[in-house]
């Protein structure tokens, strides 16, 4: 993909996440938790579809010579999908971090000051083979009132697309914008560099793994 076209695509993705992030930042705990619980339900309901997508990732990885522990990290099975779904439910059970009082003090003149936790905004997460990170990162970002842009490794792209689709549908089902969880739609390595340069649109970049 030409650089200009790729830059335009990534900028549009980040702008949409920015708008969605403002809505998610104001969402109630109940709304966020309902989205996470619905995502867990959909993961279980669509297990066969996810396993099929994961089989495509595994076959492609094997054809390129990948083996051993890398394949194990990439592989999904019913037990791992259940673990992923349960992980979403566990995040839903956590206290809402938004609005949590971190510190409070009073000035000599009587002015009372509080430090309160607020969402970061838009978070970019870059990761490699583990498709469950798509669900984990999406869930944690949502719980904390943030939008997230996910950039998975090429080996897990089909699995991650399926998981991201489930997460986005769950957001829609409770009236939250699906763009609050977005997966970068290209595996072009240049997309990562563009993400790093989107100042004012992406607030934090989290690289995970190697």
Residue pairs with C-beta under 8 A, 6 or more apart in sequence:
1 9
1 186
1 188
3 190
6 186
6 188
6 190
6 191
6 194
7 194
9 185
9 186
10 184
10 191
10 194
10 195
10 198
11 194
11 198
11 201
13 149
13 182
13 184
13 185
14 122
14 149
14 195
14 198
14 201
14 202
15 201
16 179
16 182
17 122
17 147
17 148
17 149
17 179
17 180
17 182
17 201
17 202
18 121
18 122
18 147
18 201
19 177
19 179
20 147
20 176
20 177
20 178
20 179
20 180
21 119
21 121
21 122
21 146
21 147
21 180
23 176
23 177
23 180
24 32
24 119
24 142
24 145
24 146
24 147
24 176
24 177
24 180
25 98
25 118
25 119
25 121
25 145
25 146
26 145
27 145
27 176
29 96
29 98
31 174
31 175
31 176
32 92
32 96
32 142
32 143
32 145
32 176
33 92
33 93
34 173
34 174
35 142
35 170
35 171
35 173
35 174
35 176
36 88
36 89
36 91
36 92
36 139
36 142
36 143
36 170
37 88
37 89
37 92
38 169
38 170
38 173
38 174
39 85
39 88
39 135
39 138
39 139
39 166
39 167
39 169
39 170
40 85
40 86
40 88
40 89
40 92
41 85
42 166
42 169
42 170
43 50
43 81
43 84
43 85
43 88
43 135
43 163
43 166
44 81
44 82
44 85
46 162
46 166
47 78
47 81
49 162
50 76
50 81
50 159
50 162
50 163
51 76
51 77
51 78
51 81
53 158
53 159
53 161
53 162
54 74
54 75
54 76
54 131
54 158
54 159
56 158
57 74
57 131
57 155
57 156
57 157
57 158
57 159
58 71
58 74
58 75
60 155
61 70
61 71
61 74
61 155
62 71
66 74
66 155
70 129
70 155
73 129
73 130
74 129
74 130
74 131
74 155
74 156
74 159
76 131
76 132
76 159
80 132
83 132
84 132
84 135
84 136
84 163
87 132
87 135
87 136
87 139
88 135
88 139
91 139
91 140
91 143
92 139
92 143
94 143
96 143
97 117
97 143
97 144
97 145
98 117
98 118
98 119
98 144
98 145
99 116
99 117
99 118
100 116
100 117
101 114
101 115
101 116
101 117
102 115
102 116
102 117
103 114
103 115
104 112
104 113
104 114
104 115
105 112
105 113
106 112
106 113
107 113
118 145
119 144
119 145
119 146
120 144
120 146
120 203
120 204
121 146
121 147
121 203
121 204
122 146
122 147
122 148
122 149
122 201
122 202
122 203
122 204
123 141
123 146
123 147
123 148
123 149
123 202
123 203
123 204
123 205
123 206
124 148
124 149
124 151
124 195
124 202
124 204
124 205
124 206
125 133
125 137
125 141
125 148
125 149
125 150
125 151
125 205
125 206
125 208
126 151
126 192
126 195
126 205
126 206
126 207
126 208
127 133
127 137
127 150
127 151
127 152
127 153
127 207
127 208
127 209
128 152
128 153
128 155
128 156
128 208
128 209
128 210
129 153
129 155
129 156
129 209
130 156
130 209
131 152
131 156
131 159
131 160
131 163
132 163
133 150
133 152
133 208
134 150
134 152
134 156
134 159
134 160
134 163
134 164
134 167
134 183
135 163
135 167
137 148
137 150
137 206
137 208
138 148
138 150
138 163
138 164
138 167
138 181
139 167
141 147
141 148
141 180
141 181
142 148
142 171
142 180
142 181
146 180
147 179
147 180
147 181
147 182
148 180
148 181
148 182
149 182
149 183
149 184
149 195
149 202
150 160
150 164
150 181
150 182
150 183
150 184
151 183
151 184
151 191
151 192
151 195
152 160
152 183
152 184
154 187
157 187
160 183
161 183
164 181
164 182
164 183
167 181
168 178
168 179
168 181
168 182
169 178
171 177
171 178
171 180
171 181
172 178
184 191
184 195
195 202
195 205
196 205
